[in-house]
Amino acid sequence: MMQSKNPKVSLVGAGPGGVDLITLRGIKVLQQADVILYDALVSIDLLSEIDNSIPKIYVGKRCGKHSLLQGDINKLIVESAYKYGHVVRLKGGDPFVFGRASEEIEYVESFGIPVTVVPGISSAIAVPASQGIPVTRRGVSSSFWVMTATKKDGSFSNDLILAAKSSATLVILMGVRKFIKIAQEVAKHRSKLTPFAIIQNGTLGKETCITGTLSSCNTVKNNINIALPGVIVIGDVVAEHPSFFEEELQRVLHSSL
Ligand SMILES: C[S@@+](CC[C@H](N)C(=O)[O-])C[C@H]1O[C@@H](n2cnc3c(N)ncnc32)[C@H](O)[C@@H]1O
């Protein structure tokens, strides 16, 4: 195998999906790549802007259908660095938010290969924002928890329960398949009128948003496409979404009767 004199790795956050939601630094580093290893949620349009001569290798994982195991990805990063030189490891959102970036960094650095990180815009904040839902709002919610609802064994994480007991906004990644169970669990600790939103294909042309209140979570079951990734937001800030305007209006009308 040809050995590069200057192996190095950049972990770059590609942003939440929209091709123009990568940072300027991210684009600059991408243009300096000798090879790109990219994840499932990275926009193909973004890659098409990079010179055809640069190898682009898909190493994505989606819904448990692993194309490569994490250990294989780690090895491939190192092999690619020796073979090509500058590896850009392009990850959806921000590399450090459920991105297994630390494992990749530790492995690559154990070979003495330098690693830099370019932060990205995380779907945790950008996808709700794309629907006009703020994760905090003065007087409504002063904090937010970004979490995955379940542990490795599929059981609910204690963090979900702790967050549900607090007044924080809940931002749940990788939870679409278990949405009904999550909503029922949260409803044990919050008002049943607490609004939720499930946003899929966030920041992309085909973005969708389903809203409701915890008490009505069952009614949306058939509208959720469980094959698509989504961000679940639960908390009073979700009432900022236009779909609640009419309800809000009705509440005001009723209270003045
Ligand atoms: C493995 S996590 C990676 C998160 C990523 N590092 C970030 O900061 O956005 C993947 C999860 O992020 C969420 N996600 C990422 N991009 C999304 C998008 N465009 N629309 C909706 N959800 C998205 C989904 O919950 C998905 O299951």
The ligand as an SDF file (V2000), in Angstrom:
LIG
                    3D

 27 29  0  0  0  0  0  0  0  0999 V2000
  -26.9200    9.5290   15.0340 C   0  0  0  0  0  0  0  0  0  0  0  0
  -27.8340   10.9860   15.3500 S   0  0  0  0  0  0  0  0  0  0  0  0
  -26.6900   12.1660   14.7980 C   0  0  0  0  0  0  0  0  0  0  0  0
  -27.0420   13.5820   15.1630 C   0  0  0  0  0  0  0  0  0  0  0  0
  -26.1240   14.6160   14.5290 C   0  0  0  0  0  0  0  0  0  0  0  0
  -24.7620   14.4500   14.9630 N   0  0  0  0  0  0  0  0  0  0  0  0
  -26.5720   16.0400   14.7960 C   0  0  0  0  0  0  0  0  0  0  0  0
  -25.9020   16.7900   15.5010 O   0  0  0  0  0  0  0  0  0  0  0  0
  -27.6280   16.4060   14.2480 O   0  0  0  0  0  0  0  0  0  0  0  0
  -29.0250   10.9190   14.0540 C   0  0  0  0  0  0  0  0  0  0  0  0
  -30.3790   11.4930   14.4840 C   0  0  0  0  0  0  0  0  0  0  0  0
  -30.3840   12.9130   14.3120 O   0  0  0  0  0  0  0  0  0  0  0  0
  -31.6750   13.3430   13.9310 C   0  0  0  0  0  0  0  0  0  0  0  0
  -31.5850   13.9940   12.6160 N   0  0  0  0  0  0  0  0  0  0  0  0
  -30.4550   14.2680   11.9460 C   0  0  0  0  0  0  0  0  0  0  0  0
  -30.7180   14.9390   10.8190 N   0  0  0  0  0  0  0  0  0  0  0  0
  -32.0640   15.1060   10.7710 C   0  0  0  0  0  0  0  0  0  0  0  0
  -32.9610   15.7320    9.8600 C   0  0  0  0  0  0  0  0  0  0  0  0
  -32.5160   16.3450    8.7610 N   0  0  0  0  0  0  0  0  0  0  0  0
  -34.2830   15.7050   10.1210 N   0  0  0  0  0  0  0  0  0  0  0  0
  -34.7350   15.1140   11.2270 C   0  0  0  0  0  0  0  0  0  0  0  0
  -33.9510   14.5090   12.1300 N   0  0  0  0  0  0  0  0  0  0  0  0
  -32.6260   14.5060   11.9190 C   0  0  0  0  0  0  0  0  0  0  0  0
  -32.5630   12.1040   13.9170 C   0  0  0  0  0  0  0  0  0  0  0  0
  -33.1360   11.9710   15.1970 O   0  0  0  0  0  0  0  0  0  0  0  0
  -31.5430   11.0250   13.6470 C   0  0  0  0  0  0  0  0  0  0  0  0
  -32.0250    9.7670   14.0530 O   0  0  0  0  0  0  0  0  0  0  0  0
  1  2  1  0
  2  3  1  0
  2 10  1  0
  3  4  1  0
  4  5  1  0
  5  6  1  0
  5  7  1  0
  7  8  2  0
  7  9  1  0
 10 11  1  0
 11 12  1  0
 11 26  1  0
 12 13  1  0
 13 14  1  0
 13 24  1  0
 14 15  1  0
 14 23  1  0
 15 16  2  0
 16 17  1  0
 17 18  1  0
 17 23  2  0
 18 19  1  0
 18 20  2  0
 20 21  1  0
 21 22  2  0
 22 23  1  0
 24 25  1  0
 24 26  1  0
 26 27  1  0
M  CHG  2   2   1   9  -1
M  END
$$$$
